[in-house]
């Protein structure tokens, strides 16, 4: 009886963690807890926890907890993202080029314009040496953005969520490519080539419907370790493994894995990463002012709050005007404007790229963390205002239609 009750309770908890609002809340809670601890009288304990090392030194995996979170736990997040991308490409909205064209173009614009905004900002401020951080404001946090939309947009058209999800998954794919291409400093060819062996075996097994964790998990771990040893950021292994899983329109192995691993990603991997990465000592009002006036921080905030919505809106307008692709008939341009603001929530991947660009624990990395938090919260608040107004408008329309239907009957 105890075993059955425990399994039932575990399933209930897993179902709760799959909810977008819960995942976003845990992400925010992890970041806030890290910030509070890092600025408390017990800050030395937080730093000691971040720097605590574990893992086999013989395999060059003696890493501190902060690195395990960024390289290991986020690989789980990217595995789920890879599964979602694979499913969208094979059985979802990205399968139809005409339907996918507008949100895909929006994602491209949402990567290019924030990067330009960042580079222009630091150039005007005379900090061209900080150009390595150009990719920080290009990422949209799926969990955080969907959670905000779920909370404030219960009456918004379903097409808006589909648009945001498509934009976000393409954005993730672009972020993964950016990390692999631009933030790989020392490439070791042999481990990278060796990755193909466990990855190929993993792919063959999952394509034959094998779901046994004791068989697949060692192969996934070996793939991750070889990617880590190659110099390519280890999170790329998660995407490769996710893309190796077959996805179909009906029930598939990809859907099964996504269902199983999403609670681990949303409930553990992302919140723990946020907790261990977002904690930065602010130093009071003076420290906050100094951080937010640094050219790097200004560039990040400008990219997230201004560049992201401008890029999304401009790309959406251009592709809908210059091609045969069309905006969903259920969406108004003001809806897209709210969504474009929401895309400025660049949390998880932005923090990761900041660490890769300037080095974890550096002064500029600290400024990046503060800027990402400030920019993401600003984007969320602005989007909430616009989308809340639109949500109320759609609610009134629904009420009027319901009243008319009752009258007609």
Steps between C-alpha positions, in 0.01 A plus 500: 500500500783738588667433166182561305428819694855624445477441127165676484640794694804513270276506194291778653810709572631437147168616352520818707855568379387468138277805542657805336409731788667271754820471297523875457433559870774254604743664258429843648513363856840341438641826364358707784630257763848515347491882492379525859760255633782667305408836657444374853744484794546134409621570145822308564291184538344558157841539338628193682206301366557623145868413513459158665661243270399144429540245224772264375828687452640215286235579236563877526155536651600641837275804467347750740123502553452816294669333201303178550182707491599688183651203314308208650155604616444732205573205272172357631326829414647494149409132460135591561540800267648267237206263534259790461688632198503156339127460558427846358710430189347159431143521629437858614473851360853502359408213267298734275733768358216743433368481856847507652640784290367789709608381849831369361569840344399660831755281679774602255417866543490447874859374488654748254359831624581449872856406405530818293345706781757360744795565268386854419451578869844383612663672200338834587618452858856430389497140623558320171715247688177358645379387158526135603172539685298579185293181527382553859173684413411275207337215694137466610433293811227250407403409856479855631323644192239223478438526874427873474271438202318221685438722803373812322362363176221253572271660240763577238482308169670159499688618191696743719644219712582302184678805358700549820587131529620483139700821541654374824600155374663649188665758725639213710633327191677819395638546852636145494673566167643827633640326808653220291654729236596819683570384855719197433858612562701178506377217281625145557416305180537145635240523780269686263529223240461240774164654588358343184531146640281515814269748325450259209430206732257717701326601177466141376357382831241777534395458137428136581279611787739420784415701813706318766679770702777264612597455135446854367628704794864373483506576127362849561752560780787384278382728218487792744848423641657483152340827392622658825851368438498630141475864609154550352260608773353185651140620470529437126499128587148538635376639169677228299340231716161668472524515121596132491161401644233428236187714501174441316156655490363216713638379833878473466816433696573874491166577662563231763844642588375856502220398736749325729780758501306829499434482879873439559588793275239742636510387861871436554740585217393854415418622856829363638695661214321829566574469873872436445540751215283800587650561844716811466602748768336830414664720761200712590358791302845621393596156377173461310542842342859422403397166350206634298703788358780275380504490116461122493193513726347787303559305179334188641195692626474689170516172309232331709256787553539689170686279252300183556149645443622719214664202329198274546252761378712616204570146378136399540379804306757457221439130441122547504523785250771374266412129479194278473525422871224654709441583862244270661153642436415473870779740599507879491821698471463627855500135613830450320634816666426353844660173401805684363545668838462161668781363282733740683499265799847358448583319818650150505698502175594867538660426838683205347635703207607775740713250692649366176570849368667657803582211732297389799566716804659791313389859560339524158321170551353649818381805304352271237301309761354820644421628151336174391283500812407867460438474125298180526280635780447826310403310184264278701328798662459689171366188328265436792345845461438460126384139514279560804316773307463266202389217729225721642393597149475136390313415820238765424464362148448149638242627746314687228500191278374286787224747574402511133495122482278484807263755345483311170421172677 
